[in-house]
Amino acid sequence: LAIKIINNQLTENEDTDYRYMRALLAANSDDIDLAESDLRFILDANPDNIDALNALGYTLADANKNLPEAEQMILRAYQSNPDSAAIVDSMGWVLFRLGRSTEALEYLQRAFQIEASDEIAAHLSEVLWQLDKKSSAKAILSTAIKETPDSKVIKRMMKKLNIEIEQLPSKS
């Protein structure tokens, strides 16, 4: 429904704000082609749009698509705003997707220190798990599920790692 409303707005004007909103909604709905198209439209109009660079880089990395290009986009965003939790998270995520887990861990830990969101927690826990730091991964997930018990992203990660809530350490 939200995408339909934005589509109606876009027929009246080609506002990049509407394109950005639609791109984020499309990415969340796994319509990667629409998200990529809208974000590229924005970048054609403004190649230095940090939000669009990060969003497109992250979207591509998350889809395991065009990883070298995704890394370059995120790197440009990171150089402009190295203290943004979202951008630091994206940098870690693309490095993980590129198979550079140890490097990714540094970025994801820093992103988690800036903002302990459920999405960053999921990324961090997956990298920790892959690096065989399973107790640390479980600790991150335990904290995240207590903070946001309805988080779909945390529940998805727990399922992916085959972890039950009962298996998580309790916070003392």
Buried (B, 14 or more C-beta within 10 A) or exposed (E): EEBEEBEEBBEEEEEBEBBBBBBBBBBEEEBBEBBBBBBBBBBEEEEEBBBBBBBBBBBBBBBEEBBEBBBBBBBBBBEEBEEBBBBBBBBBBBBBBBEBBEBBBBBBBBBBEBBBBBBBBBBBBBBBBBBEBBEBBBBBBBBBBEEBEEBEBBBEBBEEBEBEEEEBEEEE
